[in-house]
Amino acid sequence: MKYFLLILFFSGLLFFSFLGGTSVFQVAEARNAECAREMMENKEWVVPTFNGELRTDKPALEYYGMMAGYKLFGINEGGARFFSALCGLLVVLATFWMARRHWSEKAAWWSALVLLASMHVIIQFRLATPDPYLILCHTLSIYFFYEGWHSRRWKWFALMYIFLGLGIFAKGPVGLLLPGLTFLLFMLVTKTLTWKRLLELKPWWGVLLVAAVALPWYYAVHIKTGGEWTRAFFFEHNLNRFDSGLKGHRGPFVMPFVFVLAGMLPFSVFAIRAFKETWQQRKSNPLMMLAALSTLVVIGFYAVSQTKLINYTSPAYPFLGLMLGNTIATLSSKKVSFGKSRIETYIIVFMAMVVPIAVYFFAKNTAPLQNIGWIAWFMFLLPVGGLLALVLRKKSAEQGMLAIAAAFMLTTFIIFWKPFQAMDNQSPVQKYGAMVSAHKDVVAFKDYDDAFTFYAQKRIPVFQSKKKLKEYLAKHDDVLVLSRDRDLSYMNEFQNLECVGVDHDLFSRRSTGVYHEL
């Protein structure tokens, strides 16, 4: 119980603290948050829109979560992100529950700590995107499958089917395809792919449960949009992204492997050892085998996909966390673990020393971010934790690993407290958001930062031709014009516009310009 309460406390602190501290400057966050706001404002429960136009990128589960957040906390960043953070909390607790149920309390403790020590895991569940909802549904569907397979009780399979349906509702076909492929491979590897075991799943009831959860909204949006949403979502945002790739997001075959290892740092340095132990225990430890297959299915699927994004591979995190947690718990319980974990510990300590230095030079030499080299000082706990780990592990390998976990978790907490907000304060959205929100007539030329729509809480017309924008300006007074590009010199052609300001977008080569009609 002590370990569970500690994990609950750490999870709450990391997922929910300062949740509304930064603007929704990320493109996906801005569009999702505004889409949910428009649906709520229009009392529209079926058709998603962004800036008044049909949005076909994602199904509606995330929008429902955000609308619920707006009802509870108001239309703000915290409201948009609250249920994403709740998904993160539930994933960590579910992983703790699985490891404790089938292995030991120590394995459960470490499986949860591995996830909480990963900064990318925490970031992923603090974003107003569909990925937190998909990760939760994906994780629970596989966990419940294992419970059903292990106990041979159908109630677990029923829960599995419900979360498969919710996974489809969260992000589409991958909500069924990835878990389904995992189930098939696991039953093949464990030699339980027999008619008798398949009938225990009662697939006829499963189809009905999945359909009952997933299909009503898909059918409704298909009817209300005349099939337009269905066509665009399945063909453009699924088949085309898999087969042709999303512009700017292609990469080599190995990139998803790199994404997962990088995303699960620092403890992903134990990944090779974890996979080796999985192979050695393939007959005696089926949960370890399921975790390995779940990790590899996600990585393998996106390795062959033409579109490669780090958030796509994040459903692998809970399962790699299980493997790493069990491996570290086993190592820390052995007297010879000091020697066995030496290489991995040295790698983590080296990384803890280098990261603050790398952050310092990145912050100091990144043009859009001015005078924030001091952020590196907020990462002082990483080298402190690394050095402490070297000292403590001579007496206890587990204490050394705990020092590392504590250092990374505290650093993540500190970064959300101050550095992230300091960077966000330099974004054009923060600088001009209040002006855009207060101005009555706001338009855009060519492109603009989608977050402005969320803060303006109104539609921003976008003009693609100079002629149409000039015609609009001739008929309207006191217009605020937004534009976004690498080079905004073309805005000088509008003689009746005064430049209010031009600022670099965060983590982008483009700049946002704000112009006011004279």
Disulfide bonds with the S-S distance in Angstrom:
none
